Structure formats: C-alpha cells, structure tokens
Amino acid sequence: MPALFGIVNYLISMQNLITLASLRKQTRKGVSTWRFLHDAETDRYFAVGGEQLKLIPATSKKHLLSMYENFKSYGYKKELAMQLSFA
C-alpha cells in the first residue's frame, strides 16, 4: 500500500494533471470520492479514489468514460444529496 499511496500522491501533485470529472457516494464509513484524470504530458488517463485510496489506469479516454459510467451504475453521483435534519 505505501508504494501505491506514493504513486497516487505523485499523480495528484503533477502540474499537467487535469481532473475531467469526479463522482461521490455516501458510504457507511463516510464519502467515497473518485477523480477521473488526464495527464496531458504523457496522454494517460487514470481513476483515483475510493475509501481505501486506489489508482486504476485506463487504456484510453474511451476506457476512462466506461469506468466513469460503471461507477455511476454503482450509485456514484456528481454531487451528494444534502441531508436535512429537523430538530
């Protein structure tokens, strides 16, 4: 896990990294967030996120879009619904 954590931090800190989209989902542990990224310098695509930080490389922009749609099918959304509490 430490090696993966280092790779993810490296990717997120890169200047040429562009966030194309992000999705969130409320879970029992908190909020799971995924970012769908493009590295303009190397022309590579990645999905980064999750409750336990993960990095998933995509083979192309089309593959990244497929991953994005897959996450949406599991209940991830662009924005979290607001939870209203009435006292």
C-alpha positions, 0 to 999 in steps of 0.5 A: 500500500505505501508504494501505491499511496506514493504513486497516487500522491505523485499523480495528484501533485503533477502540474499537467494533471487535469481532473475531467470529472469526479463522482461521490457516494455516501458510504457507511464509513463516510464519502467515497470520492473518485477523480477521473484524470488526464495527464496531458504530458504523457496522454494517460488517463487514470481513476483515483479514489475510493475509501481505501485510496486506489489508482486504476489506469485506463487504456484510453479516454474511451476506457476512462468514460466506461469506468466513469459510467460503471461507477455511476451504475454503482450509485456514484453521483456528481454531487451528494444529496444534502441531508436535512435534519429537523430538530 
